[in-house]
Amino acid sequence: MNQQRKMMMILIIIFIVMIAGGIYFTQNLKKSSSEKSYDKAISYLDKYLKKIKVEQADLKKSTVSLGETKLKDELPDISEYPLTVEGKGEINIEIFSSPEKAGEDTDGWLNEIAEKFNQSGQTVNGKKATVSIRSIASGIAVDYISSQKYVPEAFTPSNELWIEMIRSHKVNLTQIDDGIAPNAAGMLLSSSTYDALQEKYGKVDLGVIVEATCNNEIAMGYTNPYASSTGMNFLISTLSYFDQENPLSTNAISGFQKFQENVPFVSYITMQMRTAAESGSLDAFILEYQTYSNDATLKRDYQFIPFGVRHDSPMYAIGELSSEKQELLKLFTQYCTSGESKKIATEYGFYNNPDYTNTTSYEGDILISAQKLWKEEKDLGKPIIAVFVTDVSGSMSGEPLVQLKQSLINSMQYINSNNHIGLVSYSTDVTINLPINEFNLNQKSYFNGAVESLYANGQTATFDAIMVAADMLVKKQAEVPDSKMMMFVLSDGETNRGHSIEEASNVIKNLNIPIYTIGYNANIAALEKISSINEAASIDANSGNVINELKNLFNSNL
């Protein structure tokens, strides 16, 4: 009898296990591959968290300044953007130039021309004449000039949009030439995407790409319109597509909202966007033709569709120049557009798409309002849930931590108040300094207090902190439906304790949490590896420039 009971119990247990297994199998059979990956990531996360010591800091409020930081105060010293060509003539002018013509390698046309000019023995009133070139993104250049933080004698941005924005700040500008290096902004479409749109719509242009994005037929990517010339051009062109007469009308805003619903993310930098395209996350993205023409892989795999205003690099004098400096600027501009210089520019990828024209112009105030509109509408009212993960190990002691704290506090104003923000710090162990909550005035006060309380000592358990932050994000997302998770790691990049990047990748990749890294005197390669897990950007923010870098990063993402 006892033997029969034992056998019966065994059969019952087997039956229960089979039922449970069947339920589990049936449930998982219905799940998508992404859902299964998510569940697997949560399983890994739970396992890793058991080995991490986590402390909860006492909450402490600190006074929040409600006034915006003056633009002039948040810009770094101009030395953060060193001269790419330095002229030493008796008469010399400095020219701000966009990086696609004053950068390095295939982006160095204007540098080469300036060097040739300086060595050619040019004179004005019998005095040796030279030019200095400073490579600086057009959006940042506008900030320096309009705030009067630093004003050169001349400016050659990528396009006229930035000129109109400077004019709106009542800065005196005089056009010297409407284009010293003709170029075009464009949308790059994979060959398969181009063919599919061509077959369905009969053509492929900005309007078709916007419509296809609105209809969720393609995934479109573009860059931050606060800093990127192509990004600013794309933003105003898209708004104008919905309402040509008034790009800020209700119809334009409604159309842009529909478009933005199907944009996976706005890239902080072009490289982030290109990486996403190469991985298959994007079907289309934006780029200047000059860059496109110098990349054999892009030319092979993507079709270039021009859009918006041309990027012809106009040349403008700034302010009231002396007669000698005016003559020098005109002399150099003529040199840039001469036969030999034009030939070299063509070799660099300029003087392209001559048949593409766009005569549309926009007032500076409209463009500035478009940027603000984008900041408010880019997430369509969907909150961002973000955790700042700050390195407070011994190697961050002194100036790096001082700058980290200052940059976070000064950059709070660029985080939208409907987002949900938390703060974690780490050294040997991990501390939750501020649980995630909506970033209202109360939370800002706690955030301020938490940042001010940070101090450095101990070892560096970077990936332990990332695991803890991921757990916070997952749990908060369950409370805030239809939200996006995000993480910002501020560190010098070194790790010598706790979990590994391989273990963290198992979690972060499948939870689809982008990790933006900001390096302070850092091992940038190590931080880039963290950001590459989910195609986020990594910033090498030295102490002089970090506030402005974070401003642009937060404008893009928060």
N, C-alpha and C positions, 0 to 999 in steps of 0.2 A: 504493500500500500504506500509506504514511504517512497519507494522507488517510482511509483506511478505519479505521486504528487511532485516529485522532483522533475520528472519528465514533463509534466504539465506546466510547471513554472518556467522551465526552459523554453517550451514552445510558446508560452505567452510572451516571454521576454523577446524571443525572436520575432514574433508577430508585431509587437510594439515597435521594435527597431526597424522592421521592414516598412511599417506604416510611416514612421517618422522619416526614414530615408526616402520613401516615396514622395512624401510631402516636400521635403527639402529639394529633391531632384526636380519635382514638378515646378516648384517656385523658381528654381534657378533656370529651368528650361525656358521660362517665360521672360527672363531677364535679358537685356541687351548686353553686348560685350562690354560697353562702357559701364553699365551698372555692375557687372561682375567684377570689373577692374576696380571700381570704387569700393565695393565690399571687401575685396582683397586688400586694398590699401588701408581700410579701417582696421582690418585684422592685424596687419603689420604694425599699424600705429599703436593699437592697444598693447601689443606685445612689447614694443620698444619703450612705451611710457612707463611700464612697470619697473624699468631699470633706471629711471631718471628721478633725481631728487628735486622736487619743486617746492619753492617757498612762496608765500603770499605776503607781499609788502603791505604795510598799513597805508591807507589812502590819505593823502595830504593835499589840501587845496593851496593854490597860489594865485595871486592876482593876475588877471588876463588883461592885456592892453587891447582895447577895442579899436583903436586907430590903426589904419593901414600903415605899414612901413613905407617911407618915401623911397621911390624907385632909385633915386640917387644914392641912398644909403645902402641899399642891398646889392648894388653892383660892385663887383670886385675891382681892385686896381687894374688899370688897363694893361699892366705888365703881364697879367694872366693870359693875354692874347699878344704874344711877342711879334715884333716886326718880322716879316718874311724877307723883306728887302729894306736895307737901311741906306738912305742917300746922305751924302756928306758934303754936298755942294754949298757954295756961298748963298745960293737960294735953294731952298728945299721945301717941298710940300709933302704932307702925309695923306695917303688915300686909304680909306677903309674899303676893303674888297670882299665880296662873298667868296667862300672857300672853294667853289668849283673851278675858280680861275686863279686863286692865290694860295692853293694848298700844296700838296706834294705830288710828285710823279706826274701822272696824266692830268692832274688838276693844277698844274703849276705854270700855265701859260703866261699870266700877267707878271709873275715873278721873273720869268725869263725875259720878257719884253722890258720890264723895268731895269733889270741888270744891263741889258744891251743899251738902253737909253742912257743910263748913268755913265756907261763907258764910252759913249759916242761923242763926248766933248761938246754937248749942247750948252749954249750960253743965252742969257737974257741980260741985256744992257751991259755986255762984256763980262758978266759974272757967270761962273760955272753953275749950271742948273742940274738938279737931281730930284728924284722922287723917292719916297719911302712908302712901302706897302704893308698894311696890317690885315692879315686874314682873319675875318670875324663873320660869323653867321649874321645874315641880314637882320633878323629879328632882334638879336642882341645889339647890333650896331644902332638900330633905331632907338633902343633904350638909352644907350650912351649919349647919343646926339640930342634926343628930345628932352632928356633930363639935365643936359649940360654937364654931365659927369666928366665927359671927355669928348671934345669936338675936333675932328681933323679938318683939313682944308677941303677935302673932297670925299665923295662916296660913290662907289659903283656897286649897287646891290644887284641881285639877280633880276629883279623886275621893278616896274613902276609902282607896285602896290605899296612898298615900304616908303617910297618917296612921298606918296600922298599921306601916309600916316605921320611922317615927320612934319609935313606942312600943317597938319591939323594942330600941331603944338606950336604954331606960329614961328617956326624956324625959317629963315630966309634961304631959299635954294635957287640956284641958277643952272639950267640945263646947258651942258657943254656939248653933249652928243647923245642921241637917242639909243645908241647901242654900239659898244665897242667889241662885243663878242656874241653875235646872234646865236640864240639857243631856244629850245622849246621845252615846256613841261609836258609830260605825257603819262598815260596809263599803260602799264605793261600787262598784257594778258597772255596766259599760257596758250600755246597753239590750239589745244583742244577746246579751250574756253572761247577763243576767238572764232573758231570754226562753228561752234554751236550757236553763238550769238548771230553770226553772219547768216547762217541758215534760217534762224527763226525770225530775225528782224530785218534782214536784207541789207544791213549796214552795221558798222560798229563805230560809235562815237560816244561822247560824254553822256548824252541823253539816254542812249541804249544801255550803257553800263549802269547809270543811276537807276533806270527802270528795272533792269535785271537784278540789281541788288535789292531794290524795294520788294521785288517778287520772290526774293530768297532763292534765286537761280544761281547766283555766284556769291562768293565771299570776297568783299573788297577791303583793302587796307590803305591807310594814308597816314601821314606824319603830323605831328603837333603843329597847328597853325600859329601858335605863338612864336615859334622859333624857326620853322621851316618855310622857305619860300614856296616850295611846291605844295606843302600842306596848306598854307594860307591861300594860294591860288585855287587849290581844289575846293576848299571850304566855300569861298565866295562864288566860284563857278557852279557848285552844286546848289547853293541857295538861289542863285540867279536862274538856274534851270527851272525851278519851281515858280519863280515870279521874276521876269526880266525887268519889270518896271521898278519893283521894290523888293530887294532880296531879304528884307527884314519883315515882310508882311506876314499876316496870319497864315496865308496859304503857303508861303515859303517855309515857315517854321514847321507847319504840319507835314509838309513833304519831307523836310529834312529829318523829322522825327521818325517817319516811316523808313527812310533810307538808313538811318542810324541803327534801327532795330536789328539789322542784318550785317552790321559791321562788327567782326569779332573783337577788334581792339584798335585803338589809335596808337601808333608806334611813337615811342619817345625819340628814337633815332632811325635813320634809314636802314642801318644794318639789322636792327631788330625786325623790321618789316621784310627785308630780303630773306632773312633766316626763316621766317614764318612761311614765306612763299615757297622756298626750297623744300620745306618739310611737308608741303601740301595743305597747310592751314589756310592759305589764301589762293584765290584764283586770279586775282588782279591786284596790282599795287601801283604807286606813282613814283616817277623818277624823271630827272632831266635827261634829255636826249644825249647830252655830252657824256654823261656817266654811262648811259646805256651803250653808246657807240664804242666805248673803250673796254667793254666786257664781252669777250667772245661767247661765253656761256649764255649770257642774257640775250644776245643777238640771235643765238641759235634756238633758244627755247621760248622766247617771248616776242609778241607783236607789239609795236609801239604805236599808240594812238594819241596824237597831240590834243591838248585841251587848254582852255583858259587864255589868260594874257600871255604874250610871249616873254621869254626870259632872255632879253637881248643885252643885259648889263648896261643900262644907261650910265652916263657920267655926269655928276652934279657937283658944282662948287657950293660950299657951305659958308654962309655969312658973307661979310664984306671983306673980300681979299684985296690985298694991295695990287696995284697995276702989274707989278713984276710977277707976283704969284698967279694972277689971272693969266698972264701971257704964258707962264710956265705950264699951267694946267692945260691950256689949249694946245701948246706945243707937244706935250706928252700924249694927249688924246689923239692928235693927228698922227703921231708916231705909232700909236696902237692900231690905227685903222689903215696904215700904209700898206703897200703891196706885200713886203716881206713879212710884216707882223700878221697880216691877214692870212698869208700862206701858212705860217706857223700855227695860228689859231685853228685853221681848218684841220691841220694834222692832230691837234689836241681834241677835235670833235665838235668845234663850234662852226658857225656858218652853215647850220643845218635846217631842214624843213622850210626852205624859202617860200614855198607855196602856201604855208599855213599862216594865216593872219587873224588877228582878233583885235578890233578897235575899241572894245568895251573899256570904259574907265570907271573908277569908283572914287568917291570922296573919302578922305582919311577917316572921318567920323563914322562912316558906314562900315569901314573895315574894322575899326576898333570895336564897334558894337557887334559885329559878326563874331569876333573872337570871344567876347563876353557871352554871347548867345550860345556859342559852341560849348563853352565851359559849363553852362547851366543845363544844356540839353543833351550833351554827348552820352549820358547814361540814362536818358529818358525817364528820369525820376527814380530809377532803380538804385537802391543804395549800394555802396561799396562797403564791404566788411574788410577791414585791414588791421594788421598787427605790425607795429614797429618792433623789430628785434635788435636790441642794441648791445654791442660788445663792450663790457666793462671789465675785461681782464686786465692784468697788470701791464700788458704791452700798450694799452690805450691810455695809460696814465699821462697826465700833463696836458699838453696842447691838443692832442687828438680828441680827448674826451671833452675838453672845454669847447672846441669847435663843433663837436657833435651836438652837445647840449644847446649851444647858441643857435645852430642852424635849424634844429627841430623847433625850438620856441619861435624863432623868427618866421618860420615857414608855415606855422599853423593857420595863418590867414588864407592860405591857398587850398585848404581842405574844406569841401562843401559840408555844411552843417547837417545835412540829411544822411551823411555817411556814418558808419559805426567804427570806432577806432579803439584799439587797445595797445598796451605797451608791455614788452617782455625784456628783461635784461639777463645777461649771462656772463659768468666767469667759470669757476670750477663747477658751480651748480646753476640752476635756473630760477629766476624770480619773476612772478607775475606782478608787475608794478601797477598795472591798471587793467582790470577786466574790460572786455569790449562793451561799449555802449554808444548810443547815438551822440554825435559830436556837437551837442548843444553847449551853451555857456557853462553849465555845471561840469560837463565832461572835460571841456577845455581847461577849466580851472584845475581839475584833478590831473590832467595830462601835464600841465605846466608844473605842478608840484612834483609829479613823478619824475619828470626829466631833471628838474633841479636837484633832486635827491640822489641822483646817480653818482657813484664813485667807483674807482677802479682798483682791483686787486685780483689775485688768483690766476688760475689757468683758463683755457679757452674751449668751452664745450659748445661750439657753434651749432652742430647738428642736433644736439639735445634740445637747444632752445627752439630750433626750427620745428622739431616734433611737437613741443608744447604749444607753440603758436598755431600749428596746423590743427591740433585738437581743439583749441579755443575757436578757431574759425569754423570748423565743422559743426560744433555745438551751437554757435551763434547763428549759422546759416539755417539751422533747423527752426530757429525762432523768427528769422527774418526771411520769408520766402521770396523767391525771384531776386536774389541778391548775388553779387559777385564777390568771391574771396580774393584776397591779395595780401602779399607780405613784402615788407621792406627790411632788409638786413643792413645795418650800419656797422662796419667792422674794418679792421686792418687786414682781414683775410686769413689770418693764421688760425689753425685748429690743432689742439694737442690733447684733447680729452673727449671721452664719450663716443657717441655713435659716429658712423662714417657717412660720407656723401653717398656711397652706394646704397646704404640702408635708407637714407633720407629720400633718395630718388625713387625707391620703391613706393614711398608714400606720396610725395609731392607730385610726381608725374601723373599718377592715376587719380589723384584728387583734383588735378588741373588747377593748382594754385601757382600763379606766376610769382616769382620772387625777384624783386628789384634789389640790386645790391649797390651800396654806396661805400666806396673805399676811402679810408683816411690814412694817408701814407701807407698804402696797402699793397699786399700781394694781389694785384688785380687779376692775374690769371686764375687764382683760386676762386675769387668772387665771380668771375665770368663763367666759370664752370657751374657754380650754383645757379646763376641766372639762366644758363642755357638749358636747364632741366625742362622749363616750360616757356622758352623763347621770350624771356623778359630781358631788360637792358641792365647793363652794369656801368656805373659811373665812377670814374677816377676823379673824385672831388677833393682837390687839395684844400688846405685851410682857407685860402683866399677866395675861392670860387664856389664853395659848397652851397652857400645860401642861394645863389642864382641858379645853380644846377638843380637844387631841390625844388625851387619855384617852378621851373620848367617841367620837372618830373611830376610834381603834384598837379600842375595844370593839365597834364596829359592824362593822369590816372585818377585823381581824387577830386 
